[in-house]
């Protein structure tokens, strides 16, 4: 597997790749992302989707975001997305263990199959937040302290950070404007310039995949053709 394909595969959640820095480094990275006040800059347009990025203090990697319109009301869409976390893990997830679940929070442990390089694992905390005025967020970040200890057969992923933000789409009645925001800081020997392109492509793929899944569910006969 090339560095580019590895970066793309891990970028969906903002997953780290490579050697393990100390936990304090991971916490510092997440704090820098959360407190970032750098302006967003237009970076790339592909398939009609615009990707923006902004630098993160102390890192050679970027935080990315992209938006897409989806024909489902925000309140319905956020529930669908939240439910899917426990029902439909991604194809690279070989094991998902739900550690905690209530109406607004899910904590789960994943083991990820990664060809060529060592398999990865992490514990993730996902929170569903109602912001008012039909706006919602689904925020995710690593919470390894809430899950199983290190597994010698897996490389522990330390830092994941991102969010899906939903609000009414002003251009489509009953639709949602969805913004996906993610930061990823792959470590080890993979150069940053080899990962940036894959992270951009995965940002686009993330919003496209969500829209395709919703459209397929709304039009099952069309998707089966």
C-alpha positions as CSV (number, residue, x, y, z in Angstrom):
1,X,0.0,0.0,0.0
2,X,1.4,3.4,-0.9
3,X,1.7,6.3,1.5
4,X,-1.0,8.1,-0.4
5,X,-3.5,5.3,-0.2
6,X,-2.7,4.7,3.5
7,X,-3.3,8.4,4.2
8,X,-6.6,8.4,2.4
9,X,-7.7,5.2,4.2
10,X,-7.0,6.7,7.6
11,X,-8.2,10.2,7.0
12,X,-11.9,9.4,7.3
13,X,-11.8,9.9,11.1
14,X,-8.6,11.9,11.1
15,X,-6.6,8.8,12.2
16,X,-2.9,8.9,13.0
17,X,-0.5,6.6,11.2
18,X,3.0,5.6,12.2
19,X,5.1,5.7,15.4
20,X,3.5,6.5,18.7
21,X,4.4,9.9,20.3
22,X,3.6,10.5,23.9
23,X,0.0,11.1,25.0
24,X,0.8,14.7,25.9
25,X,1.7,15.3,22.3
26,X,-1.7,13.9,21.1
27,X,-3.5,16.1,23.7
28,X,-1.6,19.2,22.6
29,X,-2.4,18.5,18.9
30,X,-6.2,18.2,19.7
31,X,-6.1,21.3,21.9
32,X,-4.4,23.2,19.1
33,X,-7.1,22.2,16.6
34,X,-9.9,23.0,19.0
35,X,-8.6,26.4,19.7
36,X,-7.5,27.2,16.1
37,X,-8.4,30.7,15.0
38,X,-6.5,30.6,11.7
39,X,-8.7,31.7,8.7
40,X,-10.0,29.0,6.4
41,X,-8.5,29.2,2.9
42,X,-9.9,27.8,-0.4
43,X,-7.8,24.8,-1.4
44,X,-9.4,22.6,-4.0
45,X,-12.6,22.0,-5.9
46,X,-13.4,18.5,-7.1
47,X,-16.7,17.0,-8.3
48,X,-18.2,20.4,-7.6
49,X,-17.2,20.2,-3.9
50,X,-15.1,22.9,-2.4
51,X,-12.4,21.9,0.1
52,X,-11.0,24.5,2.5
53,X,-8.1,24.1,4.8
54,X,-6.3,26.0,7.6
55,X,-3.0,25.5,9.4
56,X,-2.7,24.2,12.9
57,X,-0.1,25.7,15.2
58,X,2.9,23.5,15.7
59,X,1.9,21.0,12.9
60,X,2.9,20.5,9.3
61,X,-0.6,19.1,8.6
62,X,-3.9,21.0,8.0
63,X,-7.4,20.9,9.2
64,X,-9.9,20.4,6.3
65,X,-13.5,21.0,5.7
66,X,-16.1,20.6,3.0
67,X,-19.8,21.1,2.7
68,X,-22.6,19.4,0.7
69,X,-26.4,19.7,0.4
70,X,-28.5,16.6,1.4
71,X,-32.2,16.3,0.8
72,X,-33.2,15.4,4.4
73,X,-34.1,17.7,7.3
74,X,-31.3,18.2,9.8
75,X,-33.2,16.7,12.7
76,X,-33.8,13.5,10.7
77,X,-30.4,13.4,9.2
78,X,-28.5,13.7,12.5
79,X,-30.5,10.8,14.0
80,X,-29.7,8.7,10.9
81,X,-26.0,9.5,11.1
82,X,-25.9,8.8,14.8
83,X,-27.7,5.5,14.5
84,X,-25.4,4.3,11.6
85,X,-22.3,4.5,13.9
86,X,-23.5,1.3,15.7
87,X,-25.2,-0.4,12.8
88,X,-22.8,0.0,9.9
89,X,-19.1,0.2,10.7
90,X,-16.9,0.9,7.7
91,X,-15.4,-1.8,5.6
92,X,-12.0,-1.6,7.2
93,X,-13.4,-2.0,10.7
94,X,-12.7,-5.6,11.7
95,X,-14.1,-5.2,15.2
96,X,-16.3,-2.6,16.8
97,X,-17.2,-2.8,20.5
98,X,-19.8,-0.4,21.9
99,X,-18.6,0.6,25.4
100,X,-21.2,3.2,26.2
101,X,-24.4,4.4,24.4
102,X,-27.1,6.8,25.3
103,X,-29.3,9.3,23.4
104,X,-26.4,11.8,22.9
105,X,-23.2,9.9,23.3
106,X,-21.5,6.8,22.0
107,X,-18.1,5.5,23.1
108,X,-16.7,2.6,21.0
109,X,-13.5,0.7,20.5
110,X,-12.4,-0.1,16.9
111,X,-9.8,-2.4,15.5
112,X,-8.9,-1.4,11.9
113,X,-7.4,-3.7,9.3
114,X,-4.6,-2.0,7.4
115,X,-2.9,-4.0,4.7
116,X,0.9,-4.0,4.7
117,X,1.3,-1.8,7.8
118,X,0.3,-2.9,11.3
119,X,-3.4,-2.9,12.2
120,X,-4.6,0.0,14.2
121,X,-6.9,0.4,17.2
122,X,-8.5,3.3,19.2
123,X,-11.4,4.3,21.4
124,X,-13.6,7.0,20.1
125,X,-16.1,9.3,21.8
126,X,-18.9,10.6,19.6
127,X,-21.3,13.3,20.9
128,X,-24.5,14.5,19.3
129,X,-25.2,18.2,20.1
130,X,-28.3,20.2,19.5
131,X,-27.3,23.8,18.8
132,X,-30.8,25.3,18.4
133,X,-32.7,26.7,15.4
134,X,-32.6,23.2,13.7
135,X,-28.8,23.0,13.8
136,X,-26.9,20.0,15.1
137,X,-23.3,18.7,15.4
138,X,-21.8,15.2,15.7
139,X,-18.4,15.7,17.3
140,X,-15.8,12.9,17.4
141,X,-12.4,12.5,19.1
142,X,-10.2,9.9,20.5
143,X,-10.8,8.8,24.1
144,X,-8.4,6.0,24.6
145,X,-8.6,6.3,28.4
146,X,-12.2,5.1,28.2
147,X,-11.4,1.9,26.4
148,X,-9.2,-1.2,26.5
149,X,-5.5,-0.9,27.1
150,X,-2.9,-1.2,24.3
151,X,-3.0,-4.4,22.3
152,X,0.4,-5.7,21.2
153,X,-1.0,-6.8,17.9
154,X,-2.2,-3.2,17.1
155,X,-0.7,0.2,16.8
156,X,-2.7,2.6,19.1
157,X,-4.0,5.7,17.4
158,X,-3.7,8.6,19.7
159,X,-5.4,11.7,18.1
160,X,-8.6,12.0,16.1
161,X,-10.6,15.1,16.0
162,X,-13.5,16.3,13.8
163,X,-17.2,17.1,13.5
164,X,-20.2,16.9,11.2
165,X,-22.3,20.1,11.4
166,X,-25.9,20.2,10.0
167,X,-28.1,23.2,9.4
168,X,-31.1,24.0,7.2
169,X,-30.1,24.3,3.5
170,X,-31.3,27.8,2.4
171,X,-31.4,26.6,-1.2
172,X,-33.6,23.5,-0.7
173,X,-36.7,23.4,1.4
174,X,-36.5,20.5,3.9
175,X,-32.9,19.9,3.1
176,X,-29.6,20.1,5.1
177,X,-26.4,21.8,4.5
178,X,-23.8,19.4,5.9
179,X,-20.2,20.5,6.7
180,X,-17.5,17.9,7.5
181,X,-14.5,19.1,9.4
182,X,-11.5,16.9,10.2
183,X,-7.9,17.1,11.3
184,X,-5.3,14.3,10.9
185,X,-1.7,14.2,11.8
186,X,0.0,11.0,10.4
187,X,3.3,10.3,12.2
188,X,6.2,8.0,11.5
189,X,8.3,8.2,8.4
190,X,5.6,9.2,5.9
191,X,6.3,12.8,4.7
192,X,3.5,15.3,5.1
193,X,3.5,16.2,1.4
194,X,2.6,12.6,0.6
195,X,-0.4,12.6,2.9
196,X,-2.0,16.0,2.1
197,X,-3.5,15.0,-1.2
198,X,-5.0,11.8,0.3
199,X,-6.6,13.8,3.1
200,X,-8.2,16.2,0.7
201,X,-9.6,13.4,-1.4
202,X,-10.9,11.6,1.6
203,X,-12.7,14.8,2.8
204,X,-14.5,14.9,-0.5
205,X,-15.3,11.2,-0.4
206,X,-16.7,11.5,3.1
207,X,-19.4,14.0,2.2
208,X,-20.1,12.3,-1.1
209,X,-20.5,8.9,0.6
210,X,-23.0,10.3,3.1
211,X,-25.1,11.9,0.4
212,X,-25.0,8.7,-1.8
213,X,-26.2,6.6,1.2
214,X,-29.1,8.9,2.0
215,X,-30.2,9.1,-1.7
216,X,-30.0,5.3,-2.0
217,X,-32.2,4.9,1.1
218,X,-34.7,7.4,-0.2
219,X,-34.8,5.8,-3.7
220,X,-34.1,2.0,-3.2
221,X,-35.4,1.1,-6.6
222,X,-33.0,3.5,-8.4
223,X,-30.0,2.4,-6.3
224,X,-30.7,-1.3,-7.2
225,X,-30.5,-0.7,-10.9
